[in-house]
Amino acid sequence: MAAIRASGLMGLLVPRAYGGMGLGLRELVDAAEILGGGCVSTAFMWAMHCQQVDAIARFGGAELRGDVLPAVARGEVYIASVTSQKGSGDLFSVAEAMVDLGDMVSFTRFAPVVTGGAYADGYLITLRRSESAPNGDVRLVYAHRRQVDFAVRGEWNALGMRGTRSAGAEIRGSVAHHQIIETAGGMRRVAMESLIPTSHLAWAACWLGTARTALAETTAKLRRQGAAATGQEATLLRIARARLTLELASSYVRTVCDYAADARSHGIPDGRLPDLQIHLNNVKVAAAEASYEVINQLIHAAGVATGYLQNSDIPLERHLRDLRAAGLNQPDDRLMSANGHLAFLDRRVLRPGMAG
Ligand SMILES: Cc1cc2nc3c(=O)[nH]c(=O)nc-3n(C[C@H](O)[C@H](O)[C@H](O)COP(=O)(O)OP(=O)(O)OC[C@H]3O[C@@H](n4cnc5c(N)ncnc54)[C@H](O)[C@@H]3O)c2cc1C
């Protein structure tokens, strides 16, 4: 993360006017894939940060943007995401509410999973609009680290993704009104135009980047061992299957990325919302399944010494543990259940970007 801060990449989605790189979804996906090929925990933390930055850049008021974005671009501010809550990861419903103190609002928020929370310089938090508002009246609120008491709750003693230190947290604090993201269309618009495309596409690219590097490293090792000429038929088939799985998912990510980038630039016509949402959910689920499956195939192809031992020169067992989290993070079941409902609204079953 220190290297990423120094590189300028923290500000990849920060507009140039605020000192950032001013890049978009396509470059986000490219960078996530490369970072995922190095370390998926690091790549994931960075991708989550970019998601928060995008929401502030697109939907924050002028004062909030001016306050936060230049520091993000300089690599001084890493923003963590606080959306999960006990028993639910639903973006659109929160029990904990802001309390209006006149010139400030205060809050206490518990979240069971906060990636990099103890190391963050700022937080983007979902909160109920007021104590009298229904749970579905949700706002995103930005809090600087200095404005909150952040207490880690529980341990991150996880199967994988250990480098993300995604422990639970209790966050108490107060912020000014301009730190609340208020926009026409509300949380659903912020989610559809910013949080969902950036997170699903960047996570997908991180996971597939890990799988791609692992495939390259494993085939290189098998090649050195002579498998290309003398390999068992089963090994060849597993490598071929891994490549097929990887390319199908990667191509879909690229296609949906182009579609979402166009939709963000030109606005999303109402009639296209269901199919865009289906594709963005599919991308996340397809990449989670494909990346895990690629590593699983590679473990078979490489055998015990390279595939299964913790001290192997190719960390396939770590990749398998890390990528097992992909389907749990925004649970695939929840996204597929949503897609089942959306499928009945999308009468034309359009390909990404297909004229409708
Ligand atoms: C590595 C990692 C990092 C994360 N980082 C963050 C972070 O930085 N900030 C943050 O706020 N959260 C974070 N999360 C939390 C995440 O996004 C989910 O909200 C959270 O994991 C859901 O919690 P849960 O597994 O207890 O699922 P629950 O919501 O309790 O669901 C349990 C299971 O029930 C099923 N299920 C739940 N809802 C539905 C539904 N509607 N339809 C069908 N099936 C359903 C699914 O099978 C699901 O796996 C992270 C999670 C992981 C794994």
The ligand as a MOL file (V3000), in Angstrom:
LIG
                    3D

  0  0  0     0  0            999 V3000
M  V30 BEGIN CTAB
M  V30 COUNTS 53 58 0 0 0
M  V30 BEGIN ATOM
M  V30 1 C -12.5470 -10.3330 2.0610 0
M  V30 2 C -13.7640 -9.5410 2.4230 0
M  V30 3 C -13.6510 -8.1800 2.5780 0
M  V30 4 C -14.7750 -7.4120 2.9110 0
M  V30 5 N -14.5950 -6.0550 3.0900 0
M  V30 6 C -15.6580 -5.3080 3.5020 0
M  V30 7 C -15.4900 -3.9080 3.7400 0
M  V30 8 O -14.4270 -3.3390 3.5720 0
M  V30 9 N -16.5480 -3.2130 4.1790 0
M  V30 10 C -17.7630 -3.7840 4.3810 0
M  V30 11 O -18.6990 -3.0690 4.7670 0
M  V30 12 N -17.9600 -5.0980 4.1510 0
M  V30 13 C -16.9360 -5.8750 3.7280 0
M  V30 14 N -17.1020 -7.2090 3.5020 0
M  V30 15 C -18.4460 -7.7630 3.7810 0
M  V30 16 C -19.1970 -8.2460 2.5360 0
M  V30 17 O -19.2460 -7.3740 1.5150 0
M  V30 18 C -20.5770 -8.7960 2.8820 0
M  V30 19 O -21.4720 -7.8000 3.1660 0
M  V30 20 C -20.4990 -9.6750 4.0280 0
M  V30 21 O -19.4480 -10.6120 3.8100 0
M  V30 22 C -21.8030 -10.4370 4.1740 0
M  V30 23 O -21.7340 -11.0790 5.4200 0
M  V30 24 P -22.0710 -12.5950 5.6070 0
M  V30 25 O -21.1140 -13.4490 4.8580 0
M  V30 26 O -22.2010 -12.8010 7.0580 0
M  V30 27 O -23.4020 -12.7320 4.7920 0
M  V30 28 P -24.9220 -12.6950 5.1830 0
M  V30 29 O -25.5160 -11.4650 4.6030 0
M  V30 30 O -25.1560 -13.0250 6.6190 0
M  V30 31 O -25.3520 -13.9220 4.3040 0
M  V30 32 C -24.9240 -15.2920 4.5720 0
M  V30 33 C -25.2760 -16.1130 3.3780 0
M  V30 34 O -26.6950 -16.0780 3.1890 0
M  V30 35 C -27.0090 -16.0440 1.8010 0
M  V30 36 N -27.7480 -14.8020 1.4930 0
M  V30 37 C -27.7070 -13.6250 2.1640 0
M  V30 38 N -28.5320 -12.7130 1.6180 0
M  V30 39 C -29.1320 -13.3450 0.6010 0
M  V30 40 C -30.1240 -12.9460 -0.3440 0
M  V30 41 N -30.6650 -11.7090 -0.3230 0
M  V30 42 N -30.4810 -13.8330 -1.2790 0
M  V30 43 C -29.9440 -15.0910 -1.3300 0
M  V30 44 N -29.0230 -15.5250 -0.4460 0
M  V30 45 C -28.6300 -14.6690 0.5000 0
M  V30 46 C -25.6870 -16.1320 1.0600 0
M  V30 47 O -25.3990 -17.4750 0.7470 0
M  V30 48 C -24.6980 -15.6050 2.0530 0
M  V30 49 O -23.3910 -16.0730 1.7770 0
M  V30 50 C -16.0240 -8.0130 3.1230 0
M  V30 51 C -16.1390 -9.4050 2.9620 0
M  V30 52 C -15.0350 -10.1630 2.6170 0
M  V30 53 C -15.2020 -11.6440 2.4560 0
M  V30 END ATOM
M  V30 BEGIN BOND
M  V30 1 1 1 2
M  V30 2 1 2 3
M  V30 3 2 2 52
M  V30 4 2 3 4
M  V30 5 1 4 5
M  V30 6 1 4 50
M  V30 7 2 5 6
M  V30 8 1 6 7
M  V30 9 1 6 13
M  V30 10 2 7 8
M  V30 11 1 7 9
M  V30 12 1 9 10
M  V30 13 2 10 11
M  V30 14 1 10 12
M  V30 15 2 12 13
M  V30 16 1 13 14
M  V30 17 1 14 15
M  V30 18 1 14 50
M  V30 19 1 15 16
M  V30 20 1 16 17
M  V30 21 1 16 18
M  V30 22 1 18 19
M  V30 23 1 18 20
M  V30 24 1 20 21
M  V30 25 1 20 22
M  V30 26 1 22 23
M  V30 27 1 23 24
M  V30 28 2 24 25
M  V30 29 1 24 26
M  V30 30 1 24 27
M  V30 31 1 27 28
M  V30 32 2 28 29
M  V30 33 1 28 30
M  V30 34 1 28 31
M  V30 35 1 31 32
M  V30 36 1 32 33
M  V30 37 1 33 34
M  V30 38 1 33 48
M  V30 39 1 34 35
M  V30 40 1 35 36
M  V30 41 1 35 46
M  V30 42 1 36 37
M  V30 43 1 36 45
M  V30 44 2 37 38
M  V30 45 1 38 39
M  V30 46 1 39 40
M  V30 47 2 39 45
M  V30 48 1 40 41
M  V30 49 2 40 42
M  V30 50 1 42 43
M  V30 51 2 43 44
M  V30 52 1 44 45
M  V30 53 1 46 47
M  V30 54 1 46 48
M  V30 55 1 48 49
M  V30 56 2 50 51
M  V30 57 1 51 52
M  V30 58 1 52 53
M  V30 END BOND
M  V30 END CTAB
M  END
